Amino acid sequence: MAYTPEQLTALEAALAKGEKRVTFGDKTVEYRSVEELRIAIREVERGLAEQATATGLLPFPPRQIRVTTNKGL
Protein backbone atom coordinates (compact mmCIF):
# COMPACT_ATOMS: atom_id res chain seq x y z
CA MET A 1 0.00 0.00 0.00
CA ALA A 2 1.24 3.48 -0.80
CA TYR A 3 1.65 5.64 2.28
CA THR A 4 2.00 9.41 2.44
CA PRO A 5 4.04 11.59 4.78
CA GLU A 6 0.75 13.21 5.85
CA GLN A 7 -0.45 9.85 7.17
CA LEU A 8 2.74 9.45 9.17
CA THR A 9 2.36 12.97 10.56
CA ALA A 10 -1.24 12.29 11.59
CA LEU A 11 -0.26 9.05 13.34
CA GLU A 12 2.61 10.71 15.19
CA ALA A 13 0.40 13.63 16.22
CA ALA A 14 -2.21 11.24 17.62
CA LEU A 15 0.48 9.39 19.57
CA ALA A 16 1.86 12.66 20.96
CA LYS A 17 -1.62 13.71 22.11
CA GLY A 18 -2.35 10.30 23.60
CA GLU A 19 -5.27 9.73 21.24
CA LYS A 20 -6.12 6.41 19.66
CA ARG A 21 -8.32 7.78 16.86
CA VAL A 22 -6.72 9.03 13.64
CA THR A 23 -8.44 10.64 10.66
CA PHE A 24 -6.98 10.51 7.13
CA GLY A 25 -9.12 12.60 4.81
CA ASP A 26 -12.56 10.97 4.92
CA LYS A 27 -11.49 7.82 6.84
CA THR A 28 -11.22 7.45 10.60
CA VAL A 29 -9.33 4.64 12.29
CA GLU A 30 -9.51 3.89 16.00
CA TYR A 31 -6.69 1.78 17.40
CA ARG A 32 -7.25 -0.50 20.38
CA SER A 33 -4.06 0.45 22.19
CA VAL A 34 -1.11 2.80 22.04
CA GLU A 35 1.10 -0.17 21.13
CA GLU A 36 -1.09 -0.87 18.10
CA LEU A 37 -0.68 2.79 17.10
CA ARG A 38 3.10 2.47 17.41
CA ILE A 39 3.03 -0.62 15.20
CA ALA A 40 1.08 1.35 12.60
CA ILE A 41 3.67 4.14 12.71
CA ARG A 42 6.50 1.64 12.15
CA GLU A 43 4.59 0.11 9.23
CA VAL A 44 4.08 3.51 7.59
CA GLU A 45 7.75 4.44 8.13
CA ARG A 46 8.85 1.15 6.56
CA GLY A 47 6.47 1.65 3.65
CA LEU A 48 7.74 5.17 3.02
CA ALA A 49 11.35 3.93 3.09
CA GLU A 50 10.51 1.16 0.61
CA GLN A 51 8.77 3.63 -1.69
CA ALA A 52 11.75 5.98 -1.56
CA THR A 53 14.12 3.13 -2.37
CA ALA A 54 11.93 1.87 -5.23
CA THR A 55 11.63 5.31 -6.82
CA GLY A 56 15.35 6.02 -6.54
CA LEU A 57 15.06 8.76 -3.92
CA LEU A 58 17.35 6.69 -1.74
CA PRO A 59 20.34 5.22 -3.57
CA PHE A 60 20.19 1.96 -1.62
CA PRO A 61 18.28 0.43 1.27
CA PRO A 62 19.66 1.01 4.76
CA ARG A 63 22.25 -1.55 5.74
CA GLN A 64 23.42 -3.02 8.99
CA ILE A 65 26.97 -3.39 10.13
CA ARG A 66 27.61 -6.06 12.74
CA VAL A 67 30.79 -6.18 14.75
CA THR A 68 31.85 -9.25 16.67
CA THR A 69 34.90 -9.56 18.89
CA ASN A 70 36.57 -12.14 21.04
CA LYS A 71 39.57 -12.21 23.31
CA GLY A 72 41.53 -14.43 20.95
CA LEU A 73 42.46 -16.92 23.64
N, CA, C and O atoms as a Maestro MAE file, in Angstrom:
{
 s_m_m2io_version
 :::
 2.0.0
}

f_m_ct {
 s_m_title
 :::
 protein
 m_atom[292] {
  # First column is atom index #
  i_m_mmod_type
  r_m_x_coord
  r_m_y_coord
  r_m_z_coord
  i_m_residue_number
  s_m_chain_name
  s_m_pdb_residue_name
  s_m_pdb_atom_name
  i_m_atomic_number
  :::
  1 25 0.836 -1.175 0.000 1 A "MET " " N  " 7
  2 3 0.000 0.000 0.000 1 A "MET " " CA " 6
  3 2 0.879 1.235 0.000 1 A "MET " " C  " 6
  4 15 1.910 1.263 0.673 1 A "MET " " O  " 8
  5 25 0.493 2.239 -0.732 2 A "ALA " " N  " 7
  6 3 1.245 3.478 -0.804 2 A "ALA " " CA " 6
  7 2 0.864 4.386 0.372 2 A "ALA " " C  " 6
  8 15 -0.304 4.725 0.563 2 A "ALA " " O  " 8
  9 25 1.862 4.761 1.137 3 A "TYR " " N  " 7
  10 3 1.647 5.642 2.281 3 A "TYR " " CA " 6
  11 2 2.110 7.044 1.924 3 A "TYR " " C  " 6
  12 15 2.910 7.231 1.008 3 A "TYR " " O  " 8
  13 25 1.601 8.023 2.653 4 A "THR " " N  " 7
  14 3 2.000 9.408 2.436 4 A "THR " " CA " 6
  15 2 2.622 9.956 3.712 4 A "THR " " C  " 6
  16 15 2.330 9.469 4.804 4 A "THR " " O  " 8
  17 25 3.473 10.958 3.582 5 A "PRO " " N  " 7
  18 3 4.040 11.592 4.777 5 A "PRO " " CA " 6
  19 2 2.958 12.213 5.667 5 A "PRO " " C  " 6
  20 15 3.134 12.309 6.882 5 A "PRO " " O  " 8
  21 25 1.850 12.631 5.068 6 A "GLU " " N  " 7
  22 3 0.753 13.209 5.851 6 A "GLU " " CA " 6
  23 2 0.147 12.164 6.783 6 A "GLU " " C  " 6
  24 15 -0.244 12.481 7.906 6 A "GLU " " O  " 8
  25 25 0.070 10.920 6.317 7 A "GLN " " N  " 7
  26 3 -0.453 9.847 7.166 7 A "GLN " " CA " 6
  27 2 0.481 9.621 8.356 7 A "GLN " " C  " 6
  28 15 0.028 9.448 9.487 7 A "GLN " " O  " 8
  29 25 1.769 9.626 8.093 8 A "LEU " " N  " 7
  30 3 2.737 9.453 9.173 8 A "LEU " " CA " 6
  31 2 2.628 10.602 10.174 8 A "LEU " " C  " 6
  32 15 2.664 10.375 11.383 8 A "LEU " " O  " 8
  33 25 2.497 11.811 9.687 9 A "THR " " N  " 7
  34 3 2.360 12.972 10.558 9 A "THR " " CA " 6
  35 2 1.109 12.871 11.428 9 A "THR " " C  " 6
  36 15 1.151 13.187 12.617 9 A "THR " " O  " 8
  37 25 0.002 12.433 10.839 10 A "ALA " " N  " 7
  38 3 -1.244 12.286 11.594 10 A "ALA " " CA " 6
  39 2 -1.113 11.222 12.677 10 A "ALA " " C  " 6
  40 15 -1.598 11.409 13.792 10 A "ALA " " O  " 8
  41 25 -0.463 10.112 12.357 11 A "LEU " " N  " 7
  42 3 -0.265 9.054 13.343 11 A "LEU " " CA " 6
  43 2 0.625 9.530 14.488 11 A "LEU " " C  " 6
  44 15 0.330 9.278 15.656 11 A "LEU " " O  " 8
  45 25 1.707 10.213 14.151 12 A "GLU " " N  " 7
  46 3 2.615 10.706 15.185 12 A "GLU " " CA " 6
  47 2 1.950 11.766 16.052 12 A "GLU " " C  " 6
  48 15 2.189 11.816 17.258 12 A "GLU " " O  " 8
  49 25 1.119 12.614 15.451 13 A "ALA " " N  " 7
  50 3 0.403 13.630 16.222 13 A "ALA " " CA " 6
  51 2 -0.581 12.978 17.189 13 A "ALA " " C  " 6
  52 15 -0.706 13.415 18.333 13 A "ALA " " O  " 8
  53 25 -1.273 11.949 16.744 14 A "ALA " " N  " 7
  54 3 -2.208 11.243 17.616 14 A "ALA " " CA " 6
  55 2 -1.465 10.592 18.781 14 A "ALA " " C  " 6
  56 15 -1.943 10.622 19.915 14 A "ALA " " O  " 8
  57 25 -0.312 10.010 18.511 15 A "LEU " " N  " 7
  58 3 0.477 9.388 19.565 15 A "LEU " " CA " 6
  59 2 0.947 10.439 20.570 15 A "LEU " " C  " 6
  60 15 0.911 10.205 21.778 15 A "LEU " " O  " 8
  61 25 1.384 11.587 20.077 16 A "ALA " " N  " 7
  62 3 1.863 12.656 20.957 16 A "ALA " " CA " 6
  63 2 0.746 13.188 21.851 16 A "ALA " " C  " 6
  64 15 0.995 13.566 22.996 16 A "ALA " " O  " 8
  65 25 -0.473 13.221 21.340 17 A "LYS " " N  " 7
  66 3 -1.617 13.715 22.109 17 A "LYS " " CA " 6
  67 2 -2.214 12.640 23.008 17 A "LYS " " C  " 6
  68 15 -3.044 12.941 23.866 17 A "LYS " " O  " 8
  69 25 -1.801 11.393 22.822 18 A "GLY " " N  " 7
  70 3 -2.352 10.297 23.600 18 A "GLY " " CA " 6
  71 2 -3.692 9.806 23.075 18 A "GLY " " C  " 6
  72 15 -4.418 9.111 23.786 18 A "GLY " " O  " 8
  73 25 -4.021 10.153 21.857 19 A "GLU " " N  " 7
  74 3 -5.274 9.725 21.238 19 A "GLU " " CA " 6
  75 2 -5.074 8.385 20.549 19 A "GLU " " C  " 6
  76 15 -3.959 8.011 20.185 19 A "GLU " " O  " 8
  77 25 -6.174 7.676 20.379 20 A "LYS " " N  " 7
  78 3 -6.119 6.409 19.658 20 A "LYS " " CA " 6
  79 2 -6.942 6.462 18.384 20 A "LYS " " C  " 6
  80 15 -7.059 5.453 17.689 20 A "LYS " " O  " 8
  81 25 -7.516 7.612 18.061 21 A "ARG " " N  " 7
  82 3 -8.319 7.778 16.858 21 A "ARG " " CA " 6
  83 2 -7.584 8.716 15.903 21 A "ARG " " C  " 6
  84 15 -7.163 9.811 16.278 21 A "ARG " " O  " 8
  85 25 -7.441 8.259 14.659 22 A "VAL " " N  " 7
  86 3 -6.718 9.029 13.642 22 A "VAL " " CA " 6
  87 2 -7.614 9.171 12.420 22 A "VAL " " C  " 6
  88 15 -8.273 8.217 12.007 22 A "VAL " " O  " 8
  89 25 -7.632 10.384 11.840 23 A "THR " " N  " 7
  90 3 -8.443 10.643 10.655 23 A "THR " " CA " 6
  91 2 -7.523 10.984 9.485 23 A "THR " " C  " 6
  92 15 -6.676 11.872 9.581 23 A "THR " " O  " 8
  93 25 -7.706 10.257 8.375 24 A "PHE " " N  " 7
  94 3 -6.982 10.513 7.130 24 A "PHE " " CA " 6
  95 2 -8.019 10.904 6.096 24 A "PHE " " C  " 6
  96 15 -8.717 10.038 5.567 24 A "PHE " " O  " 8
  97 25 -8.134 12.170 5.800 25 A "GLY " " N  " 7
  98 3 -9.117 12.599 4.808 25 A "GLY " " CA " 6
  99 2 -10.525 12.259 5.266 25 A "GLY " " C  " 6
  100 15 -11.013 12.832 6.240 25 A "GLY " " O  " 8
  101 25 -11.187 11.331 4.574 26 A "ASP " " N  " 7
  102 3 -12.555 10.968 4.918 26 A "ASP " " CA " 6
  103 2 -12.637 9.674 5.728 26 A "ASP " " C  " 6
  104 15 -13.737 9.215 6.034 26 A "ASP " " O  " 8
  105 25 -11.493 9.075 6.080 27 A "LYS " " N  " 7
  106 3 -11.488 7.822 6.839 27 A "LYS " " CA " 6
  107 2 -10.998 8.061 8.268 27 A "LYS " " C  " 6
  108 15 -10.079 8.845 8.505 27 A "LYS " " O  " 8
  109 25 -11.630 7.373 9.201 28 A "THR " " N  " 7
  110 3 -11.225 7.446 10.603 28 A "THR " " CA " 6
  111 2 -10.907 6.038 11.087 28 A "THR " " C  " 6
  112 15 -11.668 5.097 10.863 28 A "THR " " O  " 8
  113 25 -9.770 5.919 11.751 29 A "VAL " " N  " 7
  114 3 -9.333 4.635 12.293 29 A "VAL " " CA " 6
  115 2 -9.151 4.804 13.792 29 A "VAL " " C  " 6
  116 15 -8.515 5.756 14.244 29 A "VAL " " O  " 8
  117 25 -9.710 3.877 14.562 30 A "GLU " " N  " 7
  118 3 -9.509 3.891 16.003 30 A "GLU " " CA " 6
  119 2 -8.720 2.649 16.393 30 A "GLU " " C  " 6
  120 15 -9.147 1.520 16.151 30 A "GLU " " O  " 8
  121 25 -7.564 2.877 17.000 31 A "TYR " " N  " 7
  122 3 -6.692 1.780 17.405 31 A "TYR " " CA " 6
  123 2 -7.073 1.326 18.808 31 A "TYR " " C  " 6
  124 15 -7.550 2.119 19.620 31 A "TYR " " O  " 8
  125 25 -6.860 0.054 19.083 32 A "ARG " " N  " 7
  126 3 -7.253 -0.497 20.380 32 A "ARG " " CA " 6
  127 2 -6.304 -0.099 21.494 32 A "ARG " " C  " 6
  128 15 -6.713 0.015 22.649 32 A "ARG " " O  " 8
  129 25 -5.039 0.114 21.155 33 A "SER " " N  " 7
  130 3 -4.057 0.450 22.187 33 A "SER " " CA " 6
  131 2 -2.990 1.363 21.596 33 A "SER " " C  " 6
  132 15 -2.886 1.526 20.380 33 A "SER " " O  " 8
  133 25 -2.211 1.945 22.481 34 A "VAL " " N  " 7
  134 3 -1.108 2.796 22.045 34 A "VAL " " CA " 6
  135 2 -0.063 1.945 21.321 34 A "VAL " " C  " 6
  136 15 0.548 2.400 20.353 34 A "VAL " " O  " 8
  137 25 0.142 0.722 21.782 35 A "GLU " " N  " 7
  138 3 1.099 -0.166 21.127 35 A "GLU " " CA " 6
  139 2 0.684 -0.459 19.686 35 A "GLU " " C  " 6
  140 15 1.530 -0.517 18.795 35 A "GLU " " O  " 8
  141 25 -0.596 -0.639 19.461 36 A "GLU " " N  " 7
  142 3 -1.087 -0.868 18.102 36 A "GLU " " CA " 6
  143 2 -0.848 0.369 17.226 36 A "GLU " " C  " 6
  144 15 -0.561 0.246 16.036 36 A "GLU " " O  " 8
  145 25 -0.969 1.551 17.820 37 A "LEU " " N  " 7
  146 3 -0.682 2.790 17.099 37 A "LEU " " CA " 6
  147 2 0.801 2.874 16.754 37 A "LEU " " C  " 6
  148 15 1.164 3.296 15.656 37 A "LEU " " O  " 8
  149 25 1.652 2.477 17.685 38 A "ARG " " N  " 7
  150 3 3.101 2.474 17.413 38 A "ARG " " CA " 6
  151 2 3.455 1.494 16.292 38 A "ARG " " C  " 6
  152 15 4.319 1.781 15.463 38 A "ARG " " O  " 8
  153 25 2.800 0.357 16.269 39 A "ILE " " N  " 7
  154 3 3.030 -0.622 15.201 39 A "ILE " " CA " 6
  155 2 2.631 -0.022 13.860 39 A "ILE " " C  " 6
  156 15 3.323 -0.217 12.861 39 A "ILE " " O  " 8
  157 25 1.521 0.704 13.833 40 A "ALA " " N  " 7
  158 3 1.077 1.348 12.598 40 A "ALA " " CA " 6
  159 2 2.091 2.395 12.136 40 A "ALA " " C  " 6
  160 15 2.352 2.521 10.940 40 A "ALA " " O  " 8
  161 25 2.655 3.135 13.064 41 A "ILE " " N  " 7
  162 3 3.670 4.140 12.714 41 A "ILE " " CA " 6
  163 2 4.892 3.463 12.107 41 A "ILE " " C  " 6
  164 15 5.421 3.928 11.098 41 A "ILE " " O  " 8
  165 25 5.347 2.364 12.715 42 A "ARG " " N  " 7
  166 3 6.502 1.639 12.154 42 A "ARG " " CA " 6
  167 2 6.200 1.108 10.757 42 A "ARG " " C  " 6
  168 15 7.064 1.135 9.880 42 A "ARG " " O  " 8
  169 25 4.981 0.628 10.549 43 A "GLU " " N  " 7
  170 3 4.586 0.111 9.233 43 A "GLU " " CA " 6
  171 2 4.612 1.220 8.185 43 A "GLU " " C  " 6
  172 15 5.100 1.015 7.074 43 A "GLU " " O  " 8
  173 25 4.090 2.387 8.534 44 A "VAL " " N  " 7
  174 3 4.085 3.507 7.586 44 A "VAL " " CA " 6
  175 2 5.508 3.964 7.311 44 A "VAL " " C  " 6
  176 15 5.848 4.243 6.161 44 A "VAL " " O  " 8
  177 25 6.353 4.049 8.343 45 A "GLU " " N  " 7
  178 3 7.752 4.441 8.135 45 A "GLU " " CA " 6
  179 2 8.462 3.457 7.213 45 A "GLU " " C  " 6
  180 15 9.200 3.864 6.316 45 A "GLU " " O  " 8
  181 25 8.240 2.158 7.431 46 A "ARG " " N  " 7
  182 3 8.855 1.146 6.563 46 A "ARG " " CA " 6
  183 2 8.342 1.264 5.135 46 A "ARG " " C  " 6
  184 15 9.115 1.149 4.183 46 A "ARG " " O  " 8
  185 25 7.044 1.494 4.982 47 A "GLY " " N  " 7
  186 3 6.469 1.647 3.653 47 A "GLY " " CA " 6
  187 2 7.022 2.858 2.920 47 A "GLY " " C  " 6
  188 15 7.306 2.791 1.724 47 A "GLY " " O  " 8
  189 25 7.177 3.969 3.641 48 A "LEU " " N  " 7
  190 3 7.740 5.170 3.016 48 A "LEU " " CA " 6
  191 2 9.200 4.938 2.605 48 A "LEU " " C  " 6
  192 15 9.628 5.400 1.548 48 A "LEU " " O  " 8
  193 25 9.956 4.228 3.436 49 A "ALA " " N  " 7
  194 3 11.352 3.931 3.092 49 A "ALA " " CA " 6
  195 2 11.423 3.031 1.863 49 A "ALA " " C  " 6
  196 15 12.272 3.233 0.995 49 A "ALA " " O  " 8
  197 25 10.542 2.046 1.785 50 A "GLU " " N  " 7
  198 3 10.514 1.160 0.613 50 A "GLU " " CA " 6
  199 2 10.137 1.925 -0.651 50 A "GLU " " C  " 6
  200 15 10.711 1.699 -1.716 50 A "GLU " " O  " 8
  201 25 9.176 2.826 -0.530 51 A "GLN " " N  " 7
  202 3 8.769 3.632 -1.686 51 A "GLN " " CA " 6
  203 2 9.917 4.526 -2.141 51 A "GLN " " C  " 6
  204 15 10.148 4.675 -3.341 51 A "GLN " " O  " 8
  205 25 10.634 5.116 -1.199 52 A "ALA " " N  " 7
  206 3 11.754 5.981 -1.557 52 A "ALA " " CA " 6
  207 2 12.858 5.186 -2.237 52 A "ALA " " C  " 6
  208 15 13.482 5.667 -3.183 52 A "ALA " " O  " 8
  209 25 13.099 3.979 -1.762 53 A "THR " " N  " 7
  210 3 14.122 3.129 -2.374 53 A "THR " " CA " 6
  211 2 13.695 2.708 -3.775 53 A "THR " " C  " 6
  212 15 14.504 2.722 -4.703 53 A "THR " " O  " 8
  213 25 12.430 2.335 -3.931 54 A "ALA " " N  " 7
  214 3 11.934 1.872 -5.234 54 A "ALA " " CA " 6
  215 2 11.931 2.975 -6.280 54 A "ALA " " C  " 6
  216 15 12.148 2.707 -7.462 54 A "ALA " " O  " 8
  217 25 11.689 4.207 -5.863 55 A "THR " " N  " 7
  218 3 11.633 5.314 -6.821 55 A "THR " " CA " 6
  219 2 12.996 5.950 -7.063 55 A "THR " " C  " 6
  220 15 13.130 6.846 -7.897 55 A "THR " " O  " 8
  221 25 14.011 5.483 -6.328 56 A "GLY " " N  " 7
  222 3 15.345 6.024 -6.536 56 A "GLY " " CA " 6
  223 2 15.657 7.242 -5.702 56 A "GLY " " C  " 6
  224 15 16.708 7.858 -5.882 56 A "GLY " " O  " 8
  225 25 14.766 7.609 -4.787 57 A "LEU " " N  " 7
  226 3 15.057 8.755 -3.924 57 A "LEU " " CA " 6
  227 2 16.155 8.423 -2.920 57 A "LEU " " C  " 6
  228 15 16.911 9.300 -2.499 57 A "LEU " " O  " 8
  229 25 16.234 7.173 -2.548 58 A "LEU " " N  " 7
  230 3 17.347 6.695 -1.741 58 A "LEU " " CA " 6
  231 2 18.205 5.814 -2.651 58 A "LEU " " C  " 6
  232 15 17.664 4.964 -3.358 58 A "LEU " " O  " 8
  233 25 19.499 5.992 -2.652 59 A "PRO " " N  " 7
  234 3 20.338 5.220 -3.569 59 A "PRO " " CA " 6
  235 2 20.370 3.733 -3.242 59 A "PRO " " C  " 6
  236 15 20.577 2.914 -4.138 59 A "PRO " " O  " 8
  237 25 20.174 3.374 -2.003 60 A "PHE " " N  " 7
  238 3 20.189 1.961 -1.624 60 A "PHE " " CA " 6
  239 2 19.452 1.822 -0.296 60 A "PHE " " C  " 6
  240 15 19.327 2.791 0.453 60 A "PHE " " O  " 8
  241 25 18.971 0.629 -0.007 61 A "PRO " " N  " 7
  242 3 18.276 0.434 1.268 61 A "PRO " " CA " 6
  243 2 19.252 0.564 2.437 61 A "PRO " " C  " 6
  244 15 20.450 0.342 2.265 61 A "PRO " " O  " 8
  245 25 18.763 0.915 3.602 62 A "PRO " " N  " 7
  246 3 19.659 1.007 4.762 62 A "PRO " " CA " 6
  247 2 20.320 -0.345 5.020 62 A "PRO " " C  " 6
  248 15 19.717 -1.394 4.797 62 A "PRO " " O  " 8
  249 25 21.551 -0.308 5.486 63 A "ARG " " N  " 7
  250 3 22.247 -1.555 5.739 63 A "ARG " " CA " 6
  251 2 22.683 -1.612 7.200 63 A "ARG " " C  " 6
  252 15 22.747 -0.598 7.896 63 A "ARG " " O  " 8
  253 25 22.974 -2.804 7.626 64 A "GLN " " N  " 7
  254 3 23.417 -3.020 8.992 64 A "GLN " " CA " 6
  255 2 24.873 -3.447 8.984 64 A "GLN " " C  " 6
  256 15 25.317 -4.187 8.106 64 A "GLN " " O  " 8
  257 25 25.590 -2.976 9.955 65 A "ILE " " N  " 7
  258 3 26.972 -3.392 10.131 65 A "ILE " " CA " 6
  259 2 27.049 -4.074 11.488 65 A "ILE " " C  " 6
  260 15 26.697 -3.484 12.510 65 A "ILE " " O  " 8
  261 25 27.504 -5.306 11.494 66 A "ARG " " N  " 7
  262 3 27.607 -6.060 12.736 66 A "ARG " " CA " 6
  263 2 29.073 -6.277 13.062 66 A "ARG " " C  " 6
  264 15 29.864 -6.669 12.204 66 A "ARG " " O  " 8
  265 25 29.418 -6.020 14.296 67 A "VAL " " N  " 7
  266 3 30.792 -6.185 14.752 67 A "VAL " " CA " 6
  267 2 30.802 -7.253 15.825 67 A "VAL " " C  " 6
  268 15 30.030 -7.203 16.782 67 A "VAL " " O  " 8
  269 25 31.687 -8.218 15.653 68 A "THR " " N  " 7
  270 3 31.854 -9.249 16.667 68 A "THR " " CA " 6
  271 2 33.310 -9.264 17.101 68 A "THR " " C  " 6
  272 15 34.214 -9.054 16.293 68 A "THR " " O  " 8
  273 25 33.521 -9.507 18.356 69 A "THR " " N  " 7
  274 3 34.900 -9.564 18.887 69 A "THR " " CA " 6
  275 2 35.031 -10.770 19.796 69 A "THR " " C  " 6
  276 15 34.041 -11.339 20.257 69 A "THR " " O  " 8
  277 25 36.269 -11.142 20.040 70 A "ASN " " N  " 7
  278 3 36.571 -12.138 21.042 70 A "ASN " " CA " 6
  279 2 37.961 -11.840 21.594 70 A "ASN " " C  " 6
  280 15 38.705 -11.036 21.033 70 A "ASN " " O  " 8
  281 25 38.287 -12.470 22.655 71 A "LYS " " N  " 7
  282 3 39.568 -12.206 23.305 71 A "LYS " " CA " 6
  283 2 40.743 -12.841 22.567 71 A "LYS " " C  " 6
  284 15 41.893 -12.458 22.784 71 A "LYS " " O  " 8
  285 25 40.463 -13.798 21.707 72 A "GLY " " N  " 7
  286 3 41.532 -14.430 20.951 72 A "GLY " " CA " 6
  287 2 42.300 -15.465 21.744 72 A "GLY " " C  " 6
  288 15 43.403 -15.848 21.352 72 A "GLY " " O  " 8
  289 25 41.752 -15.916 22.830 73 A "LEU " " N  " 7
  290 3 42.455 -16.922 23.643 73 A "LEU " " CA " 6
  291 2 42.052 -18.309 23.250 73 A "LEU " " C  " 6
  292 15 42.541 -19.281 23.826 73 A "LEU " " O  " 8
  :::
 }
 m_bond[291] {
  # First column is bond index #
  i_m_from
  i_m_to
  i_m_order
  :::
  1 1 2 1
  2 2 3 1
  3 3 4 2
  4 3 5 1
  5 5 6 1
  6 6 7 1
  7 7 8 2
  8 7 9 1
  9 9 10 1
  10 10 11 1
  11 11 12 2
  12 11 13 1
  13 13 14 1
  14 14 15 1
  15 15 16 2
  16 15 17 1
  17 17 18 1
  18 18 19 1
  19 19 20 2
  20 19 21 1
  21 21 22 1
  22 22 23 1
  23 23 24 2
  24 23 25 1
  25 25 26 1
  26 26 27 1
  27 27 28 2
  28 27 29 1
  29 29 30 1
  30 30 31 1
  31 31 32 2
  32 31 33 1
  33 33 34 1
  34 34 35 1
  35 35 36 2
  36 35 37 1
  37 37 38 1
  38 38 39 1
  39 39 40 2
  40 39 41 1
  41 41 42 1
  42 42 43 1
  43 43 44 2
  44 43 45 1
  45 45 46 1
  46 46 47 1
  47 47 48 2
  48 47 49 1
  49 49 50 1
  50 50 51 1
  51 51 52 2
  52 51 53 1
  53 53 54 1
  54 54 55 1
  55 55 56 2
  56 55 57 1
  57 57 58 1
  58 58 59 1
  59 59 60 2
  60 59 61 1
  61 61 62 1
  62 62 63 1
  63 63 64 2
  64 63 65 1
  65 65 66 1
  66 66 67 1
  67 67 68 2
  68 67 69 1
  69 69 70 1
  70 70 71 1
  71 71 72 2
  72 71 73 1
  73 73 74 1
  74 74 75 1
  75 75 76 2
  76 75 77 1
  77 77 78 1
  78 78 79 1
  79 79 80 2
  80 79 81 1
  81 81 82 1
  82 82 83 1
  83 83 84 2
  84 83 85 1
  85 85 86 1
  86 86 87 1
  87 87 88 2
  88 87 89 1
  89 89 90 1
  90 90 91 1
  91 91 92 2
  92 91 93 1
  93 93 94 1
  94 94 95 1
  95 95 96 2
  96 95 97 1
  97 97 98 1
  98 98 99 1
  99 99 100 2
  100 99 101 1
  101 101 102 1
  102 102 103 1
  103 103 104 2
  104 103 105 1
  105 105 106 1
  106 106 107 1
  107 107 108 2
  108 107 109 1
  109 109 110 1
  110 110 111 1
  111 111 112 2
  112 111 113 1
  113 113 114 1
  114 114 115 1
  115 115 116 2
  116 115 117 1
  117 117 118 1
  118 118 119 1
  119 119 120 2
  120 119 121 1
  121 121 122 1
  122 122 123 1
  123 123 124 2
  124 123 125 1
  125 125 126 1
  126 126 127 1
  127 127 128 2
  128 127 129 1
  129 129 130 1
  130 130 131 1
  131 131 132 2
  132 131 133 1
  133 133 134 1
  134 134 135 1
  135 135 136 2
  136 135 137 1
  137 137 138 1
  138 138 139 1
  139 139 140 2
  140 139 141 1
  141 141 142 1
  142 142 143 1
  143 143 144 2
  144 143 145 1
  145 145 146 1
  146 146 147 1
  147 147 148 2
  148 147 149 1
  149 149 150 1
  150 150 151 1
  151 151 152 2
  152 151 153 1
  153 153 154 1
  154 154 155 1
  155 155 156 2
  156 155 157 1
  157 157 158 1
  158 158 159 1
  159 159 160 2
  160 159 161 1
  161 161 162 1
  162 162 163 1
  163 163 164 2
  164 163 165 1
  165 165 166 1
  166 166 167 1
  167 167 168 2
  168 167 169 1
  169 169 170 1
  170 170 171 1
  171 171 172 2
  172 171 173 1
  173 173 174 1
  174 174 175 1
  175 175 176 2
  176 175 177 1
  177 177 178 1
  178 178 179 1
  179 179 180 2
  180 179 181 1
  181 181 182 1
  182 182 183 1
  183 183 184 2
  184 183 185 1
  185 185 186 1
  186 186 187 1
  187 187 188 2
  188 187 189 1
  189 189 190 1
  190 190 191 1
  191 191 192 2
  192 191 193 1
  193 193 194 1
  194 194 195 1
  195 195 196 2
  196 195 197 1
  197 197 198 1
  198 198 199 1
  199 199 200 2
  200 199 201 1
  201 201 202 1
  202 202 203 1
  203 203 204 2
  204 203 205 1
  205 205 206 1
  206 206 207 1
  207 207 208 2
  208 207 209 1
  209 209 210 1
  210 210 211 1
  211 211 212 2
  212 211 213 1
  213 213 214 1
  214 214 215 1
  215 215 216 2
  216 215 217 1
  217 217 218 1
  218 218 219 1
  219 219 220 2
  220 219 221 1
  221 221 222 1
  222 222 223 1
  223 223 224 2
  224 223 225 1
  225 225 226 1
  226 226 227 1
  227 227 228 2
  228 227 229 1
  229 229 230 1
  230 230 231 1
  231 231 232 2
  232 231 233 1
  233 233 234 1
  234 234 235 1
  235 235 236 2
  236 235 237 1
  237 237 238 1
  238 238 239 1
  239 239 240 2
  240 239 241 1
  241 241 242 1
  242 242 243 1
  243 243 244 2
  244 243 245 1
  245 245 246 1
  246 246 247 1
  247 247 248 2
  248 247 249 1
  249 249 250 1
  250 250 251 1
  251 251 252 2
  252 251 253 1
  253 253 254 1
  254 254 255 1
  255 255 256 2
  256 255 257 1
  257 257 258 1
  258 258 259 1
  259 259 260 2
  260 259 261 1
  261 261 262 1
  262 262 263 1
  263 263 264 2
  264 263 265 1
  265 265 266 1
  266 266 267 1
  267 267 268 2
  268 267 269 1
  269 269 270 1
  270 270 271 1
  271 271 272 2
  272 271 273 1
  273 273 274 1
  274 274 275 1
  275 275 276 2
  276 275 277 1
  277 277 278 1
  278 278 279 1
  279 279 280 2
  280 279 281 1
  281 281 282 1
  282 282 283 1
  283 283 284 2
  284 283 285 1
  285 285 286 1
  286 286 287 1
  287 287 288 2
  288 287 289 1
  289 289 290 1
  290 290 291 1
  291 291 292 2
  :::
 }
}
